[in-house]
Amino acid sequence: MSAESSGRAPHAGTGASYASAGVDIEAGDRAVELMKEWVKKTKRPEVLGGLGGFAGLFDASALKRYERPLLASATDGVGTKVDLARKMGVYDTIGHDLVGMVVDDLVVCGAEPLFMTDYICVGKVHPERVAAIVKGIAEGCVLAGCALVGGETAEHPGLLGEDDFDVAGAGTGVVEYDRLLGADRIRKGDAVIAMASSGLHSNGYSLVRHVVFDRAGWALDREVEEFGRTLGEELLEPTKIYSLDCLALTRTAEVHAFSHITGGGLANNLARVIPDGLHATVDRSTWTPGAVFDLVGKAGQVERLELEKTLNMGVGMMAVVPEASVDVALETLADRGVDAWVAGEITERGDHASGATLTGDYAK
């Protein structure tokens, strides 16, 4: 502890140091040691070396089996959900959210996630806390089938409080050129398959936090009957990671496109993969959003359209497949434990202003 932070006057002639500025290098080294065992669990055969180098190494010769490999790249964070993790003192789940946000953007184009790197920014390095965050990231990488090849932990005293932190990550994947998924594959008559989310995932938390804390005045330890657990446990539920499920689907069924339902909601994200001239109609009556969506709407008197453009409403990923592939697609997802259903269809654009709309009312 520095003289400044302990409240003692420094001795005359004592020079400044990194420690006196609030950066603890030894704590950072301790955090690296604690996280090594978790990073090892994510190692793929193509990964060379281990933690401690200046860069992660991935053997690109593995891509020789591709005729024309396309590298896909994505980066993301988890937004203000980190504030809930901090308040609850739970640090080993937020990494699942980070991985899900990155790898499921990659798989939308059909890419297999290969590796990720992370960036953790803290006000003060608490080694066990940082290691718990990395543990969650590593566990997420295992679920996604990708390697965690490196990262950075930065200590920012004076800019962040001692317990404050943020996380971000970047990932790289690969897809064969002639298997690239997207709008150009979608045809009139295709079916839209929805895959259930595990809850809020990692988007819309600024609205959610405003509703439950500022408007409703609820505490994180409040038991909520509809959830069967506390408010905090529900809000911290990790993001479901779909990458291996989606890749399995591409092997068993013809898939034209995926859409990762994140910020902006279901219709806006689905519209991103719908080509000009076509339109996706999604029927709300095909599913019932989870209790957390109903609670946010009622507690904050949030209009349905506002909820739908902010939250995923119970759908985390969508697949667009030809009608002939629907049965095998649903069977594949069911075999993998993914709750999925036909939620809509692709029609001509007609007078629709956007590429996707929601119709009807949610099932009760």
N, C-alpha and C positions, 0 to 999 in steps of 0.2 A: 504494500500500500504506500502510495506516495505521501510526502509530507503535506502536500496540498489537500489530498483527499482525506487525510487523517485529522486535519484541522490544526496541525502543528506548524509553527513558523519554520521555514527552512534555515539551515545554518548558512551563515555568510560564506560566500565563495563556493557553495554547492552548485555544480553545473546541472543543466537540464538533461533529462534522459527520456527515452521512449516510455519507460515505466512511469516516470513522473508526469508524462503527458496522458497517461491512462491506458497505454497499450501493454498487455502482459504476454510477452513472447512465450514464456514457459507454459502458460495456460494453453496457448495455441498448440504448442507441441504435444501437450498432454491430450488435447482433444483429438489430434491426429492419431495418436496411439490407440485411443479408445475406439475410433471409428474403423480402424483397419480390418477388424474381423468381419464387419458388416459389408464392407466394400468387396472383400474376397468372395462373398457369397454370390456376387453378381457377375463374376468373371466368365467370359465366353472364351472359346479356344483361340479366337482371333486377337485377344488382348495380350499385349506384351508388357512386361514389367509390372510394377505395383505403385502404391502411393509414394510420394516423395520426389518424383521427377518434376520437371518444369512443364511437361506436357504429357497427356495420356497418349498411348500408342495403340493403334488398331491395324492389324495386318490386312491391307487392302487387297492382297493377292486372293483373298477369299471371294472377291467379286469376279474372279475370272470365270466362274461358272455361269455368269450372266452374259447374254449376247450383247445387250446394250444397257448397262446399269445406269439408273438415274438416282442420284443422291438427293434425298429430301431433308430439309432442315427446319426446325421449329424451336421457338423459345417462348417462355411464359413464366408467370409467377402464380401465386395463389391469393393475391390481394389482401383485403382486410381480414380474411379468415385467420391470419396469423395472430391477430389481436385476441381472438377467442382462445387460441392455444396458449398464449402467454397468460391470460387471466386464469385459465384452468390449470396451468402448470403441466399440461400434457403436450409433449414435444415429439412423440414417436409416431404420430399419424399424419402430420402435416406434409410429410415427405410423399405419402401416397398421393395426396392432392397434386403436388408438384409434378410427379411423374405422369399422372393421368392427364393433366393439362397439356403436357408436351407430346407424349407418345401417341395419344389418340388424335392429335392433329396430324401426325405423320401418317398414321394408318388410313386416314381419309382418302389419300391418293393411292392406297394399296401398298404403301411402303412398310417393310419390316423394320422396326426400330433396332438399331445396332448398338448404339452407345449414347450415354448422356454425361454431361458435366453439370455441376451445381455451383451456385454462389450463395453463401450465407453471410449476411451482414448483421453484426450484433453491436450493441452498445458496450458490452463487456463479455469477454469470453468466459463462460462457465463450461468447462470441458465436458462434463456429463450431459449437459443440456445440448451442446452442439453435437455430441456423439449420438444422442437420442434422435435429433433431427436427421442426421445422416443415416441412422438405422432405418428410419421410415422411408427415406429415399431409396436405400438399398433394397428394402423389402418391396417397394413399388417397382423397382427395376426387375426384380425376379419375376414378379407378376406379369411384367410386360415383355420378358424375354430378352432384355437388353442389358448391356454392361454399364456400370458406373466407372468411368475411366479417370475421373479426376474432379477437382473442384477448388474452390477458394473460400476461406473463412476470413472475413475482414472485420476488424474491430474499429468502431467509429465513436470513441468517447467524445462527448461534447455535442455530437450530432444526434445520437440516440441515447435514450435512458439505459441504465444498466441492464434492465430486463427486456428491452425492446430488441426485436430482430425482424428480418425479412429474408425471404428465400426466392431464388429464381433458378431457372435451369435451361439448358439447351440440349437438343437431341438431334441425332443424325440417323436416317434410315435409308433403305435402298429398295427400289422396285424396278422390275424389268420394264423396258420401254413399252413393249406391246401389251403389258398388263396394267398400265397406268389407268387408274379409275378417275372418273370425272364427268362433267356435264355432257361431253360429246358422245358418251355412251348411252345416255338416257333416251328412252323412246316412249311415245304415247302408249298407254296401257300397262306400263310398269307399275308394280306395287311398291308401296312405301312401308317398310317394316320398322317398328319402333322397338327399342331396347330400353328396359326400365333403368332409371337411375337409382343410386343408393340413397338419394336425398337431394340436398341442395347442391352438392358437389362443391365448386369453388367460385361460384359467380353470384352476384347480387347481394353480397354480404353487407354492403353499405346500406342498402335498403332494409335488409333483415335486422341489422343491428339498430338502426334508427327506430324500427317498429317495436322490437321486443324490449329494448332498453329505454329509449327516450319517450316513446308513446305509451307502451304498456307498463313500463317500470318493473319488468320481471328480472329476477336474479338467475344466474346460470345454474344454481343448485336447486331451482324450483322443479319439483316433480310435476310432470305433465302427463295426465292420464292417457291422452290420445297417443302419446309417444311410448308409454310404458317405461319411461326413463326420464332423466332430468333434461331440462332445456339445453344445458351445455353439452351433454352427451349427444343429443340429436344434432345440434348445430355443428359439432366437430366430427360427425360421421364422415369417414374418408370417401373421396371420390372413387367411383368404380372405374377400374381400368379395363378397357375393352379390346386392346390391341391384339392379343392372341386369339380372342373370340372372333374378331373381324377377319384375321388372317386365315383362321380355320374355315370361315364361311367362304372365302374366296377359293378355297381348295375343293369344297364340296358342291358349291352352287355357282351359278353365273351371277356376278354382282356388277352393277353398273356404276354405283357411287355410294359413298358413305357421307354422312354429315354429323360432325361432332357438335352436340348442343351445349354451347357455353354462353358467354356474355352476348346479350341480344335476343336470347330466347329461341324457341323451337322454329317458328316460322322464318325468322330472319336468317338463321343459320342454314336451314334447309334450302331457302331460296338461293343461297350462294352456289349450290351445285346444280340448279335447274337451268337448262339452256333457254335462250330466247325462243319464244314461240310455244313453250310448254309451261305447264303449271302443276304444282303439287297441291292436292286438296287433302287435308288431314282431318279426320273425324274425331272430335273430342270424346264422343260417346264410346269409343273403343277402349278407354281406360279411365281409372280413377286416380287423380294425383294423390300423393301421400299426405298425411295429416299436417305436415309442416307447412305445406303450401296454403292449405286452408287456414291455418292459424295465422300466418303472416297476412293473408288477405283480410281476415276478419279483425285482427288486432289493430291493424293499421288503416282499416277502411280503404284498402288499396283496390282500385278497379281491376277487373279481370284482364283487360288489355294491358294495363301497366304491369301486372304480375307476369303476363305471358311474354312481354318484351324484355323482362329482367331475369326471370328464373326459368329453369328447365321444365318445370311442371311435371316432373316424374319421368322424363325421357332424356337419357344421356347420350344416346347414339341412334342414328337412323341409317337404314340401308335401302337403296333403291335397286330392286331386282325385277327381272321379267316375270310375268305371271307364272310361267312354267317352272320357275325355280322357287316359288313360295314355299311349297311343302317341305322340300329338302332343306331350305334355309331355316325354317322354323324348327325342324327336327334337329339340325346341327346345333342351333343355339340352345334348345332345350337339353340336349345331351351334355352341353357344357355348363348347365345351370344358369343360363341367361333367360330371364323372363322377357319374352318377345311376342309381338302380335302384329297383324296387318292393321295399320292405322290409316292408310290412305292410298291414293292412286295418282298417276300422272295423266293429265289430260291436255288438250290444247289450251293455250293461254287465253284466248278469247278477249273479254273485256277486263280481265284481272290486271291490276296495275303492278302487282309484284309476282314473284315466282312461286310463292307458297302462301296459303291461307289456312286458318283453322275454322271449322264449321261445327255447328251443333253445340250441345252441352255435355259436360263431363258426366260420366256414369256415376251414380251415387253408390 
